[in-house]
Amino acid sequence: MDNLGYTSVPALLKYLRHAEHLGLDLSQALQVAGISAEELADNGKRIPSEVHERLLQHLIAVSADPLFGLHSARFVQPGSWSVLGYITMNCATLGEAMSRIVPYEKLVGDMGVSRVEACADHVKMIWTCRHQAREIRRHMVENVLASWLLYARWIADMQRSPEEVWFEHAQPAGVDIGQYTAVFGCPIRFEQPCNALIVPLAYLGVPLRQADANLLRTLEEHALTLIAGLDGDEALPLRVKNALRLLLKDGLPRKERVAEKFNITVRTLQRHLQQAGTSYQQILDELRQELAEHYLLRSDLAIQDIASYLGFTESRSFHRSFKGWTGQTPGEFRESQRKP
């Protein structure tokens, strides 16, 4: 069986709250799954996703609820997604909140991968579950899509629904589709090519009720630090990129500092990166472009401040590099991308 990675403790709490609501024996469920009370009390703890599977499998069986995952979504709250939940809550619009899911979802766990596909008049918020056990996968997918929607309604103080909801799986036998529409408030399509919320473009501009740009920036800095610490099993180029995210805060890092983090020489670092089809400079440039676009689009920071944060000693060098990456100056990029 493939390594399923890890799940953050907060991601399990929705299931446990629903189980508690149903009057199930939580101590027995934790014992079956192999989770201690100490682990459950630590919101920073990450447990193997195989343990997550065992817990969910037990709760599904003893609850006799064929929609246990879907019904657990009503217990979603900001902490359910660790730091990501608080990041999305402090964005200015629903569209900005949606854009934060993909880069930070690893903080919640390795249960699946999100992506956003833009179409003419809507966007698809897609989630692909990594778990292969059919029933576990169905309950997780239904929980994630329902949680997305219920949380979006809360942070945007609205009761809107998607145009449609898509599921890859078939409609469960003996389950009335009305139980799905009661949650999502829109047509439900089963046996579709992906699991997705089909969201009208107009929703992206809906303002959020607790937007705080300064807190958002602080939370994102913290999130980047946490992500950099979760890459022990990742390929070296990604680990180098995450190390650079942290080191950039103190100015442009030298190769020696990066090599020291991995207890290797600069020569060895360069050789391994070359074998992986990349280089230190290429990774640094990719990261600088990614962060530059991020701050140009999602903050009101002055271009000079962004240049300084990315390790450029003067704005001219940043302008020259950014134009080489995108064909536009930072100012032109910010203006063109912010137009409706």
Residue frames as qw, qx, qy, qz and C-alpha x, y, z in Angstrom:
[[0.000, 0.888, 0.459, 0.000, 0.00, 0.00, 0.00],
 [0.358, 0.599, -0.040, 0.715, 1.26, 3.48, -0.82],
 [0.325, -0.263, -0.477, 0.773, 2.36, 5.72, 2.02],
 [0.023, -0.791, -0.554, -0.257, -0.63, 7.97, 2.72],
 [0.186, 0.507, -0.168, 0.824, 1.35, 10.60, 4.59],
 [0.196, -0.212, -0.662, 0.692, -0.08, 12.42, 7.59],
 [0.205, -0.720, -0.500, -0.435, -3.25, 14.09, 8.86],
 [0.029, 0.351, -0.398, 0.847, -3.29, 17.02, 11.26],
 [0.068, -0.282, -0.852, 0.436, -5.23, 16.43, 14.48],
 [0.292, 0.341, 0.228, -0.864, -7.65, 19.36, 13.84],
 [0.426, 0.166, -0.595, -0.661, -8.81, 17.66, 10.62],
 [0.303, -0.146, -0.941, 0.019, -10.17, 14.74, 12.68],
 [0.081, 0.151, 0.597, -0.784, -12.26, 16.81, 15.06],
 [0.528, 0.076, -0.211, -0.819, -15.26, 17.24, 12.73],
 [0.631, -0.030, -0.743, -0.221, -15.71, 13.46, 12.66],
 [0.327, -0.114, -0.786, 0.512, -15.34, 13.18, 16.42],
 [0.243, 0.090, 0.282, -0.924, -17.80, 16.01, 17.10],
 [0.647, 0.017, -0.387, -0.656, -20.41, 14.32, 14.89],
 [0.571, -0.047, -0.815, 0.088, -19.73, 10.99, 16.60],
 [0.093, -0.094, -0.634, 0.762, -20.21, 12.69, 19.97],
 [0.444, 0.058, -0.026, -0.894, -23.46, 14.24, 18.72],
 [0.711, -0.005, -0.570, -0.412, -24.66, 10.74, 17.79],
 [0.738, -0.512, 0.274, -0.344, -23.81, 9.45, 21.26],
 [0.888, 0.256, -0.360, 0.128, -21.00, 7.15, 20.13],
 [0.767, -0.586, 0.066, 0.252, -18.24, 5.97, 22.48],
 [0.344, 0.892, -0.285, 0.075, -15.29, 8.23, 21.61],
 [0.403, -0.648, 0.645, -0.036, -12.82, 6.51, 23.91],
 [0.812, 0.086, 0.574, 0.054, -13.48, 3.22, 22.13],
 [0.640, 0.760, 0.097, 0.064, -13.09, 4.89, 18.72],
 [0.057, 0.886, -0.455, 0.070, -9.73, 6.40, 19.70],
 [0.612, -0.408, 0.677, -0.016, -8.56, 3.07, 21.08],
 [0.828, 0.361, 0.425, 0.055, -9.49, 1.25, 17.87],
 [0.502, 0.852, -0.062, 0.134, -7.70, 3.87, 15.79],
 [0.799, -0.081, -0.159, 0.575, -4.66, 3.94, 18.05],
 [0.129, 0.667, -0.033, 0.733, -4.87, 7.62, 19.06],
 [0.433, -0.307, -0.614, 0.584, -4.04, 8.71, 22.59],
 [0.127, -0.901, -0.404, 0.091, -5.81, 11.51, 24.44],
 [0.395, -0.636, 0.157, 0.644, -2.50, 13.40, 24.58],
 [0.331, 0.064, 0.602, 0.724, -2.15, 13.30, 20.80],
 [0.046, 0.694, 0.650, 0.306, -5.72, 14.47, 20.31],
 [0.267, -0.874, -0.262, 0.309, -5.14, 17.44, 22.62],
 [0.382, -0.478, 0.323, 0.722, -2.18, 18.68, 20.54],
 [0.546, 0.758, 0.223, -0.278, -3.44, 20.72, 17.58],
 [0.179, 0.788, -0.518, -0.281, 0.06, 20.78, 16.12],
 [0.540, -0.227, 0.809, 0.045, 0.29, 16.99, 16.05],
 [0.612, 0.398, -0.444, -0.519, 0.28, 15.10, 12.76],
 [0.680, -0.162, 0.696, -0.167, -0.68, 11.43, 12.79],
 [0.141, -0.115, 0.854, 0.488, -0.27, 8.79, 10.05],
 [0.525, 0.113, -0.209, -0.817, -3.18, 8.89, 7.60],
 [0.480, -0.060, -0.866, -0.125, -3.59, 5.12, 8.05],
 [0.102, -0.245, -0.733, 0.626, -4.70, 5.98, 11.59],
 [0.346, 0.227, 0.006, -0.910, -7.15, 8.51, 10.12],
 [0.527, 0.047, -0.679, -0.508, -8.55, 5.71, 7.95],
 [0.347, -0.161, -0.896, 0.224, -9.00, 3.36, 10.91],
 [0.085, 0.261, 0.497, -0.823, -10.80, 6.03, 12.92],
 [0.457, 0.219, -0.187, -0.842, -13.17, 6.92, 10.10],
 [0.482, 0.019, -0.824, -0.296, -13.80, 3.28, 9.22],
 [0.202, -0.225, -0.850, 0.432, -14.79, 2.52, 12.81],
 [0.199, 0.306, 0.327, -0.871, -17.04, 5.57, 13.15],
 [0.475, 0.142, -0.481, -0.723, -18.83, 4.80, 9.86],
 [0.439, -0.082, -0.891, -0.085, -19.49, 1.23, 11.01],
 [0.188, -0.314, -0.774, 0.517, -20.75, 1.98, 14.52],
 [0.205, 0.266, 0.144, -0.931, -22.79, 5.03, 13.51],
 [0.377, 0.420, 0.818, 0.107, -24.72, 3.16, 10.81],
 [0.237, 0.816, 0.117, -0.514, -24.86, 6.55, 9.04],
 [0.753, 0.351, 0.405, 0.383, -24.32, 6.07, 5.29],
 [0.314, 0.803, 0.062, 0.503, -23.52, 9.81, 5.04],
 [0.657, -0.614, -0.188, 0.395, -21.31, 10.10, 8.11],
 [0.516, -0.041, 0.147, 0.843, -18.69, 12.16, 6.25],
 [0.013, 0.560, 0.393, 0.729, -21.23, 14.55, 4.77],
 [0.481, -0.777, -0.360, -0.188, -23.02, 15.07, 8.08],
 [0.683, -0.416, -0.161, 0.579, -19.72, 15.66, 9.93],
 [0.381, 0.380, 0.167, 0.826, -19.10, 18.75, 7.80],
 [0.252, -0.831, -0.298, -0.397, -21.56, 20.80, 9.87],
 [0.669, -0.691, -0.072, 0.263, -18.98, 20.83, 12.66],
 [0.641, 0.365, 0.030, 0.674, -16.39, 22.67, 10.54],
 [0.253, -0.946, -0.088, 0.182, -14.72, 25.72, 12.08],
 [0.273, 0.893, -0.357, 0.021, -11.56, 27.78, 11.39],
 [0.374, -0.605, 0.700, -0.058, -9.36, 25.46, 13.42],
 [0.911, 0.167, 0.360, -0.112, -10.46, 22.46, 11.34],
 [0.765, 0.585, -0.005, 0.270, -7.87, 23.48, 8.73],
 [0.688, -0.288, -0.089, 0.660, -5.10, 24.51, 11.11],
 [0.187, -0.467, 0.060, 0.862, -3.45, 27.80, 10.06],
 [0.073, 0.196, 0.670, 0.712, -5.10, 27.59, 6.62],
 [0.137, -0.698, -0.702, -0.043, -8.51, 28.11, 8.21],
 [0.243, -0.776, -0.210, 0.543, -7.42, 31.39, 9.81],
 [0.250, -0.214, 0.447, 0.832, -5.66, 32.51, 6.62],
 [0.017, 0.419, 0.730, 0.540, -8.82, 32.11, 4.54],
 [0.212, -0.765, -0.576, 0.196, -10.90, 33.83, 7.21],
 [0.253, -0.722, -0.028, 0.644, -8.73, 36.98, 7.00],
 [0.346, 0.156, 0.564, 0.734, -8.74, 37.31, 3.19],
 [0.186, 0.229, 0.033, -0.955, -10.61, 40.22, 1.60],
 [0.676, 0.207, -0.205, -0.677, -12.84, 38.19, -0.73],
 [0.908, -0.025, 0.374, -0.189, -14.07, 34.66, -1.24],
 [0.792, 0.582, -0.165, 0.088, -11.91, 34.39, -4.37],
 [0.120, 0.727, -0.591, 0.330, -8.80, 35.29, -2.40],
 [0.651, -0.361, 0.576, -0.338, -9.70, 32.68, 0.22],
 [0.947, 0.259, 0.155, -0.105, -10.13, 30.02, -2.46],
 [0.585, 0.706, -0.357, 0.179, -6.72, 30.88, -3.91],
 [0.208, -0.671, 0.632, -0.328, -5.06, 30.08, -0.56],
 [0.923, -0.150, 0.249, -0.254, -6.25, 26.47, -0.39],
 [0.896, 0.390, -0.170, 0.129, -3.82, 24.98, -2.91],
 [0.391, 0.636, -0.496, 0.443, -0.54, 26.44, -1.59],
 [0.209, -0.477, 0.609, -0.598, -1.28, 25.76, 2.09],
 [0.859, -0.182, -0.155, -0.453, -3.40, 22.61, 2.16],
 [0.689, 0.189, -0.650, 0.259, -0.44, 20.43, 3.17],
 [0.091, -0.353, 0.555, -0.748, -0.74, 22.03, 6.61],
 [0.762, -0.145, 0.130, -0.617, -4.06, 20.21, 7.00],
 [0.732, -0.178, 0.657, -0.019, -2.64, 16.90, 5.85],
 [0.002, -0.339, 0.772, 0.538, -1.93, 14.66, 2.90],
 [0.546, 0.296, 0.720, -0.308, -5.49, 13.36, 2.41],
 [0.573, 0.620, 0.504, 0.180, -5.85, 14.86, -1.06],
 [0.343, -0.136, 0.249, 0.895, -4.88, 17.53, -3.55],
 [0.269, 0.779, 0.421, -0.379, -6.91, 20.60, -4.55],
 [0.319, -0.003, 0.423, 0.848, -6.88, 22.56, -7.75],
 [0.297, 0.663, 0.320, -0.608, -8.89, 25.38, -9.29],
 [0.367, 0.211, 0.664, 0.617, -9.98, 25.37, -12.94],
 [0.193, 0.495, 0.133, -0.837, -11.32, 28.60, -14.42],
 [0.341, 0.425, 0.764, 0.346, -14.04, 28.43, -17.08],
 [0.101, 0.470, 0.351, 0.804, -16.00, 31.09, -18.96],
 [0.382, -0.596, -0.107, -0.698, -18.59, 31.83, -16.29],
 [0.812, -0.550, 0.035, -0.194, -17.54, 29.68, -13.32],
 [0.137, 0.604, -0.767, 0.168, -14.64, 28.03, -11.54],
 [0.894, -0.165, -0.399, -0.115, -14.31, 24.42, -10.50],
 [0.302, -0.653, 0.606, -0.338, -12.98, 23.84, -6.99],
 [0.869, 0.150, -0.451, -0.141, -11.65, 20.30, -7.39],
 [0.434, -0.599, 0.628, -0.242, -10.44, 17.87, -4.72],
 [0.783, 0.248, -0.558, -0.117, -8.75, 14.55, -5.50],
 [0.742, -0.559, 0.292, -0.226, -8.58, 12.16, -2.56],
 [0.220, 0.580, -0.784, -0.001, -5.38, 10.11, -2.08],
 [0.484, -0.141, 0.798, -0.329, -7.10, 7.35, -0.12],
 [0.309, 0.165, -0.771, -0.532, -8.10, 4.38, -2.25],
 [0.055, 0.255, 0.933, -0.245, -10.47, 2.40, -0.02],
 [0.041, -0.451, -0.608, -0.652, -13.81, 3.04, -1.72],
 [0.366, -0.766, -0.524, -0.064, -16.03, 3.82, 1.29],
 [0.489, -0.547, -0.125, 0.668, -13.36, 5.81, 3.12],
 [0.275, 0.047, 0.367, 0.887, -12.71, 7.82, -0.04],
 [0.121, -0.618, -0.590, -0.506, -16.43, 8.60, -0.54],
 [0.439, -0.782, -0.403, 0.181, -16.93, 9.83, 3.03],
 [0.472, -0.405, 0.050, 0.782, -13.76, 11.97, 2.88],
 [0.177, 0.243, 0.471, 0.830, -14.73, 13.55, -0.45],
 [0.240, -0.718, -0.555, -0.344, -18.26, 14.35, 0.71],
 [0.506, -0.700, -0.287, 0.414, -16.89, 15.80, 3.94],
 [0.422, -0.219, 0.173, 0.863, -14.32, 18.04, 2.21],
 [0.053, 0.382, 0.497, 0.777, -16.71, 19.49, -0.39],
 [0.368, -0.760, -0.507, -0.175, -19.46, 20.09, 2.18],
 [0.548, -0.577, -0.189, 0.575, -16.95, 21.62, 4.61],
 [0.323, 0.073, 0.276, 0.903, -15.67, 24.00, 1.92],
 [0.132, -0.564, -0.501, -0.643, -19.20, 25.24, 1.25],
 [0.504, -0.741, -0.442, 0.029, -20.37, 25.53, 4.86],
 [0.546, -0.434, -0.082, 0.712, -17.19, 27.35, 5.87],
 [0.217, 0.216, 0.346, 0.887, -17.45, 29.71, 2.87],
 [0.271, -0.705, -0.512, -0.408, -21.01, 30.57, 3.88],
 [0.566, -0.695, -0.312, 0.314, -19.81, 31.39, 7.38],
 [0.482, -0.318, 0.070, 0.813, -16.77, 33.55, 6.53],
 [0.080, 0.217, 0.425, 0.875, -18.73, 35.40, 3.81],
 [0.232, 0.307, 0.548, -0.743, -21.90, 35.69, 5.92],
 [0.492, 0.238, -0.388, -0.742, -24.04, 34.41, 3.05],
 [0.693, 0.050, 0.667, -0.270, -26.31, 31.50, 2.19],
 [0.571, 0.566, -0.369, -0.466, -25.42, 31.08, -1.47],
 [0.862, -0.058, 0.504, 0.013, -24.97, 27.68, -3.10],
 [0.244, -0.313, 0.688, 0.608, -22.83, 26.40, -5.98],
 [0.566, 0.282, -0.357, -0.687, -24.32, 25.91, -9.44],
 [0.929, 0.010, -0.322, -0.183, -23.71, 22.18, -9.09],
 [0.452, -0.606, 0.649, -0.079, -21.75, 19.68, -7.03],
 [0.770, 0.372, -0.487, -0.178, -19.91, 16.83, -8.76],
 [0.650, -0.470, 0.588, -0.109, -18.85, 13.52, -7.27],
 [0.266, 0.421, -0.817, -0.292, -16.76, 10.83, -8.93],
 [0.122, 0.021, 0.973, -0.193, -18.56, 8.08, -7.02],
 [0.297, -0.385, -0.716, -0.502, -22.04, 6.74, -7.65],
 [0.491, -0.469, 0.111, -0.726, -25.00, 7.72, -5.48],
 [0.088, -0.198, 0.917, -0.335, -24.95, 5.43, -2.43],
 [0.380, -0.281, -0.814, -0.338, -27.62, 2.74, -2.53],
 [0.402, -0.596, -0.685, 0.116, -30.67, 3.50, -0.43],
 [0.270, -0.413, -0.223, 0.840, -29.70, 7.14, 0.16],
 [0.256, 0.851, 0.458, -0.007, -32.16, 9.87, -0.82],
 [0.498, 0.356, 0.100, 0.785, -30.48, 12.56, -2.91],
 [0.229, -0.861, -0.224, -0.396, -32.49, 15.08, -0.90],
 [0.711, -0.626, -0.063, 0.313, -30.00, 14.61, 1.94],
 [0.592, 0.021, 0.198, 0.781, -27.31, 16.02, -0.35],
 [0.100, 0.619, 0.325, 0.708, -29.38, 18.91, -1.66],
 [0.482, -0.827, -0.287, -0.024, -30.30, 19.84, 1.93],
 [0.638, -0.503, 0.077, 0.577, -26.60, 20.51, 2.53],
 [0.430, -0.049, 0.393, 0.811, -25.49, 21.93, -0.83],
 [0.259, 0.676, 0.322, -0.610, -28.70, 23.58, -2.01],
 [0.352, 0.599, -0.432, -0.575, -28.08, 22.80, -5.69],
 [0.925, 0.248, -0.175, -0.228, -28.17, 19.94, -8.21],
 [0.529, -0.531, 0.658, 0.064, -25.92, 16.98, -7.35],
 [0.761, 0.493, -0.351, -0.233, -24.20, 15.02, -10.14],
 [0.748, -0.401, 0.528, 0.038, -22.72, 11.60, -9.45],
 [0.807, 0.131, 0.465, 0.340, -20.23, 9.59, -11.55],
 [0.291, 0.954, -0.047, -0.053, -18.56, 12.76, -12.83],
 [0.747, 0.470, -0.281, 0.377, -14.94, 13.14, -14.02],
 [0.338, 0.263, -0.510, 0.746, -13.89, 14.82, -10.74],
 [0.344, -0.657, -0.603, 0.292, -15.08, 15.87, -7.29],
 [0.251, 0.163, 0.068, 0.952, -15.87, 19.57, -7.48],
 [0.095, 0.718, 0.471, -0.503, -17.93, 22.55, -6.46],
 [0.350, 0.465, 0.447, 0.679, -19.01, 24.47, -9.57],
 [0.223, -0.638, -0.351, 0.648, -18.86, 28.08, -8.36],
 [0.348, 0.863, 0.304, 0.205, -20.24, 31.11, -10.30],
 [0.531, 0.315, -0.105, 0.780, -17.55, 33.70, -11.06],
 [0.211, -0.744, -0.084, -0.629, -19.61, 36.38, -9.31],
 [0.786, -0.586, -0.194, 0.021, -19.01, 34.63, -5.98],
 [0.744, 0.092, -0.189, 0.634, -15.27, 35.32, -6.14],
 [0.139, 0.485, -0.075, 0.860, -15.84, 38.98, -5.38],
 [0.586, -0.687, -0.364, -0.230, -18.00, 38.40, -2.29],
 [0.057, 0.663, -0.489, 0.564, -16.34, 40.27, 0.63],
 [0.639, -0.218, -0.700, 0.234, -15.48, 38.40, 3.82],
 [0.394, -0.843, -0.247, -0.271, -16.68, 39.71, 7.13],
 [0.673, -0.700, 0.079, 0.224, -13.42, 39.46, 9.10],
 [0.722, 0.538, -0.048, 0.433, -10.80, 40.55, 6.55],
 [0.417, -0.870, 0.180, 0.193, -7.56, 41.76, 8.16],
 [0.688, 0.668, -0.245, 0.142, -4.68, 42.34, 5.74],
 [0.018, -0.729, 0.607, -0.316, -2.02, 42.73, 8.45],
 [0.703, -0.274, 0.597, -0.271, -3.04, 39.58, 10.29],
 [0.907, 0.401, 0.083, -0.100, -3.25, 37.74, 6.98],
 [0.474, 0.729, -0.459, 0.184, 0.36, 38.61, 6.16],
 [0.299, -0.562, 0.690, -0.344, 1.51, 37.41, 9.59],
 [0.849, -0.006, 0.453, -0.273, -0.42, 34.15, 9.25],
 [0.833, 0.544, -0.101, -0.016, 1.00, 33.48, 5.80],
 [0.184, 0.718, -0.624, 0.248, 4.56, 34.03, 7.05],
 [0.547, -0.342, 0.683, -0.343, 3.85, 31.51, 9.80],
 [0.907, 0.264, 0.234, -0.230, 2.33, 29.09, 7.29],
 [0.627, 0.674, -0.385, 0.062, 5.42, 29.24, 5.07],
 [0.112, -0.597, 0.729, -0.316, 7.59, 28.45, 8.08],
 [0.740, -0.098, 0.570, -0.344, 5.43, 25.45, 8.97],
 [0.869, 0.469, -0.003, -0.157, 5.40, 24.14, 5.40],
 [0.366, 0.717, -0.579, 0.127, 9.19, 24.33, 5.24],
 [0.302, -0.431, 0.782, -0.333, 9.30, 21.96, 8.20],
 [0.813, 0.122, 0.432, -0.372, 7.05, 19.35, 6.57],
 [0.677, 0.627, -0.289, -0.255, 9.22, 18.45, 3.61],
 [0.458, -0.544, 0.702, 0.035, 11.45, 15.74, 5.07],
 [0.677, 0.126, 0.717, 0.111, 10.24, 13.16, 2.53],
 [0.521, 0.815, 0.122, -0.222, 10.15, 15.53, -0.43],
 [0.792, 0.397, 0.070, 0.459, 12.63, 15.71, -3.32],
 [0.542, -0.304, -0.085, 0.779, 15.75, 17.83, -2.75],
 [0.151, 0.343, 0.284, 0.882, 14.71, 20.68, -5.13],
 [0.398, -0.710, -0.402, -0.419, 11.51, 21.26, -3.14],
 [0.683, -0.569, -0.280, 0.362, 13.39, 21.07, 0.15],
 [0.456, -0.024, 0.060, 0.887, 15.88, 23.64, -1.12],
 [0.077, -0.537, -0.372, -0.753, 13.01, 25.87, -2.25],
 [0.555, -0.726, -0.380, -0.145, 11.36, 25.68, 1.17],
 [0.659, -0.379, -0.162, 0.630, 14.66, 26.40, 2.89],
 [0.286, 0.216, 0.191, 0.914, 15.07, 29.47, 0.70],
 [0.276, -0.727, -0.448, -0.441, 11.59, 30.70, 1.70],
 [0.620, -0.718, -0.239, 0.208, 12.84, 30.99, 5.27],
 [0.631, -0.239, 0.073, 0.734, 16.32, 32.30, 4.53],
 [0.249, 0.556, 0.345, 0.714, 15.07, 35.05, 2.22],
 [0.343, -0.877, -0.326, -0.079, 13.64, 36.85, 5.23],
 [0.567, -0.696, 0.105, 0.428, 17.21, 37.65, 6.34],
 [0.124, 0.765, -0.425, -0.468, 18.44, 38.77, 2.92],
 [0.779, 0.449, -0.375, -0.226, 19.68, 36.88, -0.13],
 [0.825, -0.430, 0.367, 0.000, 21.03, 33.56, 1.18],
 [0.163, 0.637, -0.718, -0.230, 24.37, 32.17, 0.06],
 [0.808, 0.129, -0.530, -0.222, 24.61, 28.62, -1.24],
 [0.316, 0.258, -0.790, 0.457, 26.75, 27.74, 1.76],
 [0.385, -0.122, 0.496, -0.769, 23.89, 28.48, 4.17],
 [0.831, 0.108, -0.128, -0.530, 21.50, 26.28, 2.22],
 [0.684, 0.278, -0.671, 0.063, 24.03, 23.44, 2.00],
 [0.021, 0.284, -0.732, 0.618, 24.59, 23.66, 5.76],
 [0.659, -0.092, 0.240, -0.707, 20.88, 23.02, 6.39],
 [0.945, 0.148, -0.152, -0.249, 21.26, 19.63, 4.68],
 [0.660, -0.569, 0.474, 0.125, 24.70, 18.86, 6.15],
 [0.820, 0.306, 0.324, 0.359, 26.33, 18.65, 2.74],
 [0.359, -0.357, 0.230, 0.831, 28.91, 20.68, 0.83],
 [0.381, 0.637, -0.023, -0.669, 28.00, 23.23, -1.83],
 [0.186, 0.377, -0.786, -0.453, 29.56, 20.99, -4.48],
 [0.081, 0.168, 0.981, -0.057, 27.39, 18.04, -3.38],
 [0.315, 0.577, 0.472, -0.588, 24.31, 20.26, -3.32],
 [0.338, 0.592, -0.327, -0.654, 24.96, 21.46, -6.85],
 [0.099, 0.206, -0.927, -0.296, 25.59, 17.92, -8.09],
 [0.179, 0.335, 0.894, -0.236, 22.34, 16.55, -6.63],
 [0.350, 0.647, 0.246, -0.631, 20.33, 19.46, -8.03],
 [0.254, 0.497, -0.595, -0.578, 21.91, 18.94, -11.45],
 [0.011, 0.009, 0.994, 0.104, 20.96, 15.26, -11.31],
 [0.222, 0.533, 0.718, -0.388, 17.39, 16.38, -10.55],
 [0.350, 0.553, 0.546, 0.523, 17.40, 18.57, -13.66],
 [0.098, -0.958, -0.204, -0.177, 17.65, 21.94, -11.97],
 [0.529, 0.275, -0.318, 0.737, 20.09, 24.30, -10.23],
 [0.292, -0.469, -0.489, 0.675, 20.30, 26.52, -7.18],
 [0.016, 0.203, -0.118, -0.972, 19.85, 29.66, -9.28],
 [0.307, -0.237, -0.684, -0.617, 16.86, 28.23, -11.14],
 [0.399, -0.520, -0.739, 0.157, 15.13, 27.30, -7.86],
 [0.223, -0.419, -0.284, 0.833, 15.89, 30.74, -6.41],
 [0.115, 0.043, -0.356, -0.926, 14.52, 32.50, -9.50],
 [0.363, -0.375, -0.767, -0.374, 11.35, 30.36, -9.49],
 [0.370, -0.542, -0.631, 0.414, 10.78, 31.12, -5.81],
 [0.129, -0.319, -0.073, 0.936, 11.41, 34.84, -6.25],
 [0.223, -0.129, -0.530, -0.808, 8.98, 35.00, -9.16],
 [0.405, -0.460, -0.784, -0.101, 6.34, 33.03, -7.20],
 [0.334, -0.539, -0.488, 0.600, 6.66, 35.29, -4.15],
 [0.062, -0.161, 0.153, 0.973, 6.83, 38.47, -6.24],
 [0.302, -0.285, -0.629, -0.657, 3.57, 37.61, -8.02],
 [0.420, -0.506, -0.732, 0.178, 2.02, 36.64, -4.70],
 [0.266, -0.507, -0.333, 0.749, 2.79, 39.98, -3.04],
 [0.020, 0.046, -0.334, -0.941, 2.01, 42.08, -6.12],
 [0.375, -0.323, -0.660, -0.565, -1.46, 40.54, -6.42],
 [0.593, -0.528, -0.607, -0.035, -2.40, 39.86, -2.81],
 [0.464, -0.568, -0.307, 0.606, -0.96, 42.78, -0.89],
 [0.192, 0.963, 0.131, 0.133, -0.58, 46.53, -1.10],
 [0.662, -0.501, 0.175, 0.529, 3.14, 46.40, -0.33],
 [0.240, 0.872, -0.252, -0.345, 5.22, 48.95, -2.22],
 [0.881, 0.432, -0.173, 0.082, 7.26, 47.45, -5.06],
 [0.215, 0.698, -0.559, 0.392, 10.46, 48.63, -3.36],
 [0.571, -0.426, 0.561, -0.421, 9.49, 46.72, -0.20],
 [0.966, 0.154, 0.143, -0.149, 8.77, 43.57, -2.21],
 [0.643, 0.631, -0.374, 0.220, 12.16, 43.86, -3.90],
 [0.104, -0.637, 0.621, -0.445, 13.87, 44.17, -0.53],
 [0.799, -0.220, 0.422, -0.369, 11.98, 41.19, 0.90],
 [0.949, 0.311, 0.042, -0.019, 13.10, 39.05, -2.05],
 [0.768, -0.363, 0.236, 0.471, 16.75, 39.88, -1.45],
 [0.526, 0.628, 0.200, 0.538, 17.26, 42.49, -4.20],
 [0.453, -0.342, -0.209, 0.796, 19.59, 45.29, -3.11],
 [0.103, 0.320, -0.068, -0.939, 17.92, 47.79, -5.42],
 [0.609, 0.467, 0.432, -0.473, 14.58, 48.12, -7.20],
 [0.439, 0.631, -0.433, -0.470, 16.18, 48.32, -10.66],
 [0.037, 0.286, -0.954, -0.082, 17.53, 44.78, -10.34],
 [0.392, 0.270, 0.799, -0.367, 14.09, 43.53, -9.29],
 [0.539, 0.628, 0.068, -0.558, 12.39, 45.30, -12.23],
 [0.319, 0.558, -0.678, -0.356, 14.91, 43.82, -14.66],
 [0.092, -0.110, 0.987, -0.073, 14.57, 40.28, -13.29],
 [0.454, 0.384, 0.649, -0.476, 10.77, 40.42, -13.08],
 [0.536, 0.624, -0.153, -0.548, 10.49, 41.62, -16.67],
 [0.207, 0.418, -0.855, -0.226, 12.71, 38.74, -17.73],
 [0.217, 0.083, 0.942, -0.242, 10.38, 36.29, -15.97],
 [0.333, 0.559, 0.686, -0.326, 7.04, 37.67, -17.10],
 [0.330, 0.426, 0.490, 0.686, 7.63, 40.16, -19.91],
 [0.181, -0.855, -0.278, -0.398, 6.16, 42.92, -17.72],
 [0.129, 0.424, -0.502, 0.742, 7.47, 45.26, -15.07],
 [0.144, -0.260, -0.840, 0.454, 6.14, 44.67, -11.53],
 [0.239, 0.335, 0.252, -0.876, 3.87, 47.71, -11.84],
 [0.478, 0.185, -0.511, -0.690, 2.47, 46.59, -15.21],
 [0.357, -0.081, -0.930, -0.019, 1.87, 43.09, -13.85],
 [0.001, 0.303, 0.697, -0.650, 0.03, 44.37, -10.76],
 [0.345, 0.336, 0.015, -0.876, -2.15, 46.70, -12.84],
 [0.475, 0.160, -0.655, -0.565, -3.02, 44.18, -15.58],
 [0.334, -0.118, -0.931, 0.087, -3.82, 41.32, -13.19],
 [0.030, 0.323, 0.640, -0.697, -6.03, 43.44, -10.95],
 [0.372, 0.114, -0.264, -0.882, -8.28, 44.60, -13.77],
 [0.714, 0.120, 0.500, -0.476, -11.71, 42.89, -13.74]]
